[in-house]
Amino acid sequence: MPESRPATIDVADAVDVDTSCVVCPHPWHEHDPLGMRYCTATTASALTRGCICP
């Protein structure tokens, strides 16, 4: 029987590019992959931490 995998969502496709980030003062479209992951994890975990955007 084939192994089933959970569906994945590309965060960049799921978010409007003009949307402001709720974690840092930068627009979402200015985030690099690491920034997207960092800000998404910060929001999901309800953490308060600084920005890592370049």
PDB file of N, CA, C and O in Angstrom:
ATOM      1  N   MET A   1       0.853  -1.175   0.000  1.00  0.00           N
ATOM      2  CA  MET A   1       0.000   0.000   0.000  1.00  0.00           C
ATOM      3  C   MET A   1       0.900   1.239   0.000  1.00  0.00           C
ATOM      4  O   MET A   1       1.846   1.304   0.785  1.00  0.00           O
ATOM      5  N   PRO A   2       0.626   2.225  -0.865  1.00  0.00           N
ATOM      6  CA  PRO A   2       1.444   3.442  -0.904  1.00  0.00           C
ATOM      7  C   PRO A   2       1.285   4.251   0.384  1.00  0.00           C
ATOM      8  O   PRO A   2       0.220   4.292   1.000  1.00  0.00           O
ATOM      9  N   GLU A   3       2.377   4.882   0.754  1.00  0.00           N
ATOM     10  CA  GLU A   3       2.370   5.720   1.957  1.00  0.00           C
ATOM     11  C   GLU A   3       1.725   7.058   1.628  1.00  0.00           C
ATOM     12  O   GLU A   3       2.081   7.694   0.635  1.00  0.00           O
ATOM     13  N   SER A   4       0.785   7.485   2.448  1.00  0.00           N
ATOM     14  CA  SER A   4       0.153   8.778   2.209  1.00  0.00           C
ATOM     15  C   SER A   4       0.925   9.867   2.941  1.00  0.00           C
ATOM     16  O   SER A   4       1.420   9.662   4.049  1.00  0.00           O
ATOM     17  N   ARG A   5       1.015  10.993   2.319  1.00  0.00           N
ATOM     18  CA  ARG A   5       1.715  12.146   2.904  1.00  0.00           C
ATOM     19  C   ARG A   5       0.717  13.269   3.106  1.00  0.00           C
ATOM     20  O   ARG A   5      -0.228  13.409   2.329  1.00  0.00           O
ATOM     21  N   PRO A   6       0.917  14.065   4.136  1.00  0.00           N
ATOM     22  CA  PRO A   6       0.013  15.201   4.342  1.00  0.00           C
ATOM     23  C   PRO A   6       0.186  16.219   3.226  1.00  0.00           C
ATOM     24  O   PRO A   6       1.277  16.375   2.677  1.00  0.00           O
ATOM     25  N   ALA A   7      -0.873  16.892   2.906  1.00  0.00           N
ATOM     26  CA  ALA A   7      -0.814  17.943   1.893  1.00  0.00           C
ATOM     27  C   ALA A   7       0.057  19.083   2.385  1.00  0.00           C
ATOM     28  O   ALA A   7       0.046  19.419   3.570  1.00  0.00           O
ATOM     29  N   THR A   8       0.809  19.674   1.474  1.00  0.00           N
ATOM     30  CA  THR A   8       1.636  20.829   1.834  1.00  0.00           C
ATOM     31  C   THR A   8       1.119  22.053   1.108  1.00  0.00           C
ATOM     32  O   THR A   8       0.559  21.960   0.016  1.00  0.00           O
ATOM     33  N   ILE A   9       1.311  23.177   1.723  1.00  0.00           N
ATOM     34  CA  ILE A   9       0.889  24.449   1.148  1.00  0.00           C
ATOM     35  C   ILE A   9       2.106  25.336   1.041  1.00  0.00           C
ATOM     36  O   ILE A   9       2.849  25.500   2.009  1.00  0.00           O
ATOM     37  N   ASP A  10       2.316  25.910  -0.126  1.00  0.00           N
ATOM     38  CA  ASP A  10       3.395  26.874  -0.299  1.00  0.00           C
ATOM     39  C   ASP A  10       2.912  28.194   0.280  1.00  0.00           C
ATOM     40  O   ASP A  10       1.979  28.806  -0.241  1.00  0.00           O
ATOM     41  N   VAL A  11       3.548  28.628   1.356  1.00  0.00           N
ATOM     42  CA  VAL A  11       3.115  29.840   2.051  1.00  0.00           C
ATOM     43  C   VAL A  11       3.137  31.041   1.124  1.00  0.00           C
ATOM     44  O   VAL A  11       2.269  31.908   1.219  1.00  0.00           O
ATOM     45  N   ALA A  12       4.107  31.107   0.235  1.00  0.00           N
ATOM     46  CA  ALA A  12       4.191  32.238  -0.689  1.00  0.00           C
ATOM     47  C   ALA A  12       2.973  32.307  -1.597  1.00  0.00           C
ATOM     48  O   ALA A  12       2.539  33.399  -1.963  1.00  0.00           O
ATOM     49  N   ASP A  13       2.408  31.149  -1.969  1.00  0.00           N
ATOM     50  CA  ASP A  13       1.217  31.128  -2.809  1.00  0.00           C
ATOM     51  C   ASP A  13      -0.047  31.402  -2.009  1.00  0.00           C
ATOM     52  O   ASP A  13      -1.052  31.842  -2.569  1.00  0.00           O
ATOM     53  N   ALA A  14      -0.008  31.146  -0.713  1.00  0.00           N
ATOM     54  CA  ALA A  14      -1.198  31.259   0.117  1.00  0.00           C
ATOM     55  C   ALA A  14      -1.416  32.666   0.656  1.00  0.00           C
ATOM     56  O   ALA A  14      -2.485  32.960   1.192  1.00  0.00           O
ATOM     57  N   VAL A  15      -0.425  33.537   0.523  1.00  0.00           N
ATOM     58  CA  VAL A  15      -0.501  34.873   1.096  1.00  0.00           C
ATOM     59  C   VAL A  15      -0.468  35.914  -0.011  1.00  0.00           C
ATOM     60  O   VAL A  15       0.341  35.819  -0.935  1.00  0.00           O
ATOM     61  N   ASP A  16      -1.323  36.884   0.078  1.00  0.00           N
ATOM     62  CA  ASP A  16      -1.342  37.994  -0.867  1.00  0.00           C
ATOM     63  C   ASP A  16      -0.023  38.748  -0.760  1.00  0.00           C
ATOM     64  O   ASP A  16       0.406  39.074   0.347  1.00  0.00           O
ATOM     65  N   VAL A  17       0.628  39.030  -1.880  1.00  0.00           N
ATOM     66  CA  VAL A  17       1.954  39.659  -1.858  1.00  0.00           C
ATOM     67  C   VAL A  17       1.947  41.066  -1.268  1.00  0.00           C
ATOM     68  O   VAL A  17       2.993  41.549  -0.836  1.00  0.00           O
ATOM     69  N   ASP A  18       0.810  41.725  -1.241  1.00  0.00           N
ATOM     70  CA  ASP A  18       0.730  43.074  -0.677  1.00  0.00           C
ATOM     71  C   ASP A  18       0.438  43.072   0.818  1.00  0.00           C
ATOM     72  O   ASP A  18       0.337  44.137   1.429  1.00  0.00           O
ATOM     73  N   THR A  19       0.303  41.911   1.404  1.00  0.00           N
ATOM     74  CA  THR A  19      -0.031  41.785   2.813  1.00  0.00           C
ATOM     75  C   THR A  19       1.153  42.162   3.681  1.00  0.00           C
ATOM     76  O   THR A  19       2.293  41.814   3.372  1.00  0.00           O
ATOM     77  N   SER A  20       0.889  42.865   4.759  1.00  0.00           N
ATOM     78  CA  SER A  20       1.931  43.180   5.733  1.00  0.00           C
ATOM     79  C   SER A  20       2.118  41.989   6.654  1.00  0.00           C
ATOM     80  O   SER A  20       1.167  41.270   6.961  1.00  0.00           O
ATOM     81  N   CYS A  21       3.346  41.791   7.089  1.00  0.00           N
ATOM     82  CA  CYS A  21       3.645  40.713   8.021  1.00  0.00           C
ATOM     83  C   CYS A  21       3.143  41.117   9.409  1.00  0.00           C
ATOM     84  O   CYS A  21       3.263  42.277   9.802  1.00  0.00           O
ATOM     85  N   VAL A  22       2.586  40.167  10.143  1.00  0.00           N
ATOM     86  CA  VAL A  22       2.100  40.454  11.494  1.00  0.00           C
ATOM     87  C   VAL A  22       3.218  40.386  12.526  1.00  0.00           C
ATOM     88  O   VAL A  22       3.029  40.805  13.668  1.00  0.00           O
ATOM     89  N   VAL A  23       4.385  39.862  12.139  1.00  0.00           N
ATOM     90  CA  VAL A  23       5.506  39.703  13.061  1.00  0.00           C
ATOM     91  C   VAL A  23       6.479  40.862  12.969  1.00  0.00           C
ATOM     92  O   VAL A  23       6.951  41.364  13.989  1.00  0.00           O
ATOM     93  N   CYS A  24       6.779  41.288  11.754  1.00  0.00           N
ATOM     94  CA  CYS A  24       7.787  42.336  11.555  1.00  0.00           C
ATOM     95  C   CYS A  24       7.198  43.460  10.699  1.00  0.00           C
ATOM     96  O   CYS A  24       6.095  43.320  10.169  1.00  0.00           O
ATOM     97  N   PRO A  25       7.915  44.557  10.564  1.00  0.00           N
ATOM     98  CA  PRO A  25       7.362  45.711   9.838  1.00  0.00           C
ATOM     99  C   PRO A  25       7.488  45.625   8.319  1.00  0.00           C
ATOM    100  O   PRO A  25       7.254  46.622   7.636  1.00  0.00           O
ATOM    101  N   HIS A  26       7.847  44.473   7.776  1.00  0.00           N
ATOM    102  CA  HIS A  26       8.082  44.354   6.339  1.00  0.00           C
ATOM    103  C   HIS A  26       6.901  43.740   5.607  1.00  0.00           C
ATOM    104  O   HIS A  26       6.196  42.901   6.169  1.00  0.00           O
ATOM    105  N   PRO A  27       6.669  44.150   4.343  1.00  0.00           N
ATOM    106  CA  PRO A  27       5.628  43.508   3.545  1.00  0.00           C
ATOM    107  C   PRO A  27       5.993  42.038   3.322  1.00  0.00           C
ATOM    108  O   PRO A  27       7.175  41.704   3.240  1.00  0.00           O
ATOM    109  N   TRP A  28       5.007  41.173   3.224  1.00  0.00           N
ATOM    110  CA  TRP A  28       5.254  39.741   3.097  1.00  0.00           C
ATOM    111  C   TRP A  28       6.120  39.422   1.871  1.00  0.00           C
ATOM    112  O   TRP A  28       6.967  38.531   1.931  1.00  0.00           O
ATOM    113  N   HIS A  29       5.913  40.144   0.760  1.00  0.00           N
ATOM    114  CA  HIS A  29       6.656  39.826  -0.466  1.00  0.00           C
ATOM    115  C   HIS A  29       8.152  40.126  -0.365  1.00  0.00           C
ATOM    116  O   HIS A  29       8.916  39.686  -1.223  1.00  0.00           O
ATOM    117  N   GLU A  30       8.587  40.855   0.647  1.00  0.00           N
ATOM    118  CA  GLU A  30      10.006  41.150   0.827  1.00  0.00           C
ATOM    119  C   GLU A  30      10.723  40.073   1.639  1.00  0.00           C
ATOM    120  O   GLU A  30      11.941  40.146   1.799  1.00  0.00           O
ATOM    121  N   HIS A  31      10.011  39.085   2.150  1.00  0.00           N
ATOM    122  CA  HIS A  31      10.620  38.018   2.931  1.00  0.00           C
ATOM    123  C   HIS A  31      11.333  37.017   2.027  1.00  0.00           C
ATOM    124  O   HIS A  31      10.815  36.631   0.979  1.00  0.00           O
ATOM    125  N   ASP A  32      12.522  36.603   2.444  1.00  0.00           N
ATOM    126  CA  ASP A  32      13.197  35.500   1.769  1.00  0.00           C
ATOM    127  C   ASP A  32      12.646  34.207   2.376  1.00  0.00           C
ATOM    128  O   ASP A  32      11.865  34.273   3.326  1.00  0.00           O
ATOM    129  N   PRO A  33      13.024  33.042   1.861  1.00  0.00           N
ATOM    130  CA  PRO A  33      12.471  31.787   2.409  1.00  0.00           C
ATOM    131  C   PRO A  33      12.691  31.628   3.918  1.00  0.00           C
ATOM    132  O   PRO A  33      11.801  31.142   4.615  1.00  0.00           O
ATOM    133  N   LEU A  34      13.845  32.024   4.426  1.00  0.00           N
ATOM    134  CA  LEU A  34      14.099  31.906   5.856  1.00  0.00           C
ATOM    135  C   LEU A  34      13.206  32.868   6.646  1.00  0.00           C
ATOM    136  O   LEU A  34      12.687  32.503   7.701  1.00  0.00           O
ATOM    137  N   GLY A  35      13.027  34.081   6.147  1.00  0.00           N
ATOM    138  CA  GLY A  35      12.151  35.044   6.801  1.00  0.00           C
ATOM    139  C   GLY A  35      10.709  34.578   6.830  1.00  0.00           C
ATOM    140  O   GLY A  35      10.012  34.761   7.829  1.00  0.00           O
ATOM    141  N   MET A  36      10.256  33.971   5.732  1.00  0.00           N
ATOM    142  CA  MET A  36       8.893  33.427   5.690  1.00  0.00           C
ATOM    143  C   MET A  36       8.718  32.348   6.749  1.00  0.00           C
ATOM    144  O   MET A  36       7.723  32.324   7.474  1.00  0.00           O
ATOM    145  N   ARG A  37       9.688  31.468   6.824  1.00  0.00           N
ATOM    146  CA  ARG A  37       9.610  30.379   7.793  1.00  0.00           C
ATOM    147  C   ARG A  37       9.656  30.908   9.221  1.00  0.00           C
ATOM    148  O   ARG A  37       8.892  30.464  10.078  1.00  0.00           O
ATOM    149  N   TYR A  38      10.544  31.849   9.473  1.00  0.00           N
ATOM    150  CA  TYR A  38      10.709  32.437  10.801  1.00  0.00           C
ATOM    151  C   TYR A  38       9.429  33.154  11.247  1.00  0.00           C
ATOM    152  O   TYR A  38       8.943  32.934  12.357  1.00  0.00           O
ATOM    153  N   CYS A  39       8.893  34.004  10.383  1.00  0.00           N
ATOM    154  CA  CYS A  39       7.698  34.769  10.751  1.00  0.00           C
ATOM    155  C   CYS A  39       6.470  33.870  10.866  1.00  0.00           C
ATOM    156  O   CYS A  39       5.614  34.105  11.719  1.00  0.00           O
ATOM    157  N   THR A  40       6.372  32.846  10.021  1.00  0.00           N
ATOM    158  CA  THR A  40       5.257  31.906  10.117  1.00  0.00           C
ATOM    159  C   THR A  40       5.326  31.145  11.439  1.00  0.00           C
ATOM    160  O   THR A  40       4.311  30.984  12.116  1.00  0.00           O
ATOM    161  N   ALA A  41       6.524  30.673  11.810  1.00  0.00           N
ATOM    162  CA  ALA A  41       6.687  29.949  13.074  1.00  0.00           C
ATOM    163  C   ALA A  41       6.433  30.861  14.267  1.00  0.00           C
ATOM    164  O   ALA A  41       5.854  30.431  15.265  1.00  0.00           O
ATOM    165  N   THR A  42       6.859  32.107  14.173  1.00  0.00           N
ATOM    166  CA  THR A  42       6.638  33.067  15.256  1.00  0.00           C
ATOM    167  C   THR A  42       5.148  33.277  15.483  1.00  0.00           C
ATOM    168  O   THR A  42       4.685  33.307  16.623  1.00  0.00           O
ATOM    169  N   THR A  43       4.398  33.423  14.393  1.00  0.00           N
ATOM    170  CA  THR A  43       2.952  33.609  14.488  1.00  0.00           C
ATOM    171  C   THR A  43       2.274  32.348  15.025  1.00  0.00           C
ATOM    172  O   THR A  43       1.430  32.425  15.918  1.00  0.00           O
ATOM    173  N   ALA A  44       2.642  31.200  14.483  1.00  0.00           N
ATOM    174  CA  ALA A  44       2.004  29.941  14.884  1.00  0.00           C
ATOM    175  C   ALA A  44       2.255  29.614  16.352  1.00  0.00           C
ATOM    176  O   ALA A  44       1.405  29.017  17.013  1.00  0.00           O
ATOM    177  N   SER A  45       3.408  30.001  16.854  1.00  0.00           N
ATOM    178  CA  SER A  45       3.762  29.696  18.249  1.00  0.00           C
ATOM    179  C   SER A  45       3.443  30.840  19.205  1.00  0.00           C
ATOM    180  O   SER A  45       3.697  30.735  20.405  1.00  0.00           O
ATOM    181  N   ALA A  46       2.893  31.925  18.684  1.00  0.00           N
ATOM    182  CA  ALA A  46       2.548  33.112  19.479  1.00  0.00           C
ATOM    183  C   ALA A  46       3.755  33.618  20.279  1.00  0.00           C
ATOM    184  O   ALA A  46       3.654  33.918  21.468  1.00  0.00           O
ATOM    185  N   LEU A  47       4.901  33.702  19.589  1.00  0.00           N
ATOM    186  CA  LEU A  47       6.122  34.171  20.228  1.00  0.00           C
ATOM    187  C   LEU A  47       6.302  35.666  20.013  1.00  0.00           C
ATOM    188  O   LEU A  47       5.751  36.238  19.072  1.00  0.00           O
ATOM    189  N   THR A  48       7.057  36.277  20.868  1.00  0.00           N
ATOM    190  CA  THR A  48       7.454  37.669  20.677  1.00  0.00           C
ATOM    191  C   THR A  48       8.976  37.671  20.528  1.00  0.00           C
ATOM    192  O   THR A  48       9.708  37.434  21.490  1.00  0.00           O
ATOM    193  N   ARG A  49       9.428  37.936  19.331  1.00  0.00           N
ATOM    194  CA  ARG A  49      10.866  37.979  19.070  1.00  0.00           C
ATOM    195  C   ARG A  49      11.120  38.941  17.931  1.00  0.00           C
ATOM    196  O   ARG A  49      10.203  39.300  17.193  1.00  0.00           O
ATOM    197  N   GLY A  50      12.362  39.356  17.791  1.00  0.00           N
ATOM    198  CA  GLY A  50      12.708  40.363  16.802  1.00  0.00           C
ATOM    199  C   GLY A  50      12.715  39.859  15.368  1.00  0.00           C
ATOM    200  O   GLY A  50      12.551  38.668  15.103  1.00  0.00           O
ATOM    201  N   CYS A  51      12.904  40.771  14.479  1.00  0.00           N
ATOM    202  CA  CYS A  51      12.893  40.519  13.039  1.00  0.00           C
ATOM    203  C   CYS A  51      14.254  39.971  12.593  1.00  0.00           C
ATOM    204  O   CYS A  51      15.289  40.366  13.130  1.00  0.00           O
ATOM    205  N   ILE A  52      14.250  39.067  11.616  1.00  0.00           N
ATOM    206  CA  ILE A  52      15.493  38.578  11.032  1.00  0.00           C
ATOM    207  C   ILE A  52      15.602  38.939   9.556  1.00  0.00           C
ATOM    208  O   ILE A  52      16.524  38.483   8.879  1.00  0.00           O
ATOM    209  N   CYS A  53      14.697  39.734   9.056  1.00  0.00           N
ATOM    210  CA  CYS A  53      14.722  40.107   7.636  1.00  0.00           C
ATOM    211  C   CYS A  53      15.995  40.889   7.325  1.00  0.00           C
ATOM    212  O   CYS A  53      16.459  41.687   8.139  1.00  0.00           O
ATOM    213  N   PRO A  54      16.562  40.647   6.121  1.00  0.00           N
ATOM    214  CA  PRO A  54      17.792  41.367   5.758  1.00  0.00           C
ATOM    215  C   PRO A  54      17.546  42.833   5.514  1.00  0.00           C
ATOM    216  O   PRO A  54      18.479  43.572   5.200  1.00  0.00           O
TER     217      PRO A  54
END
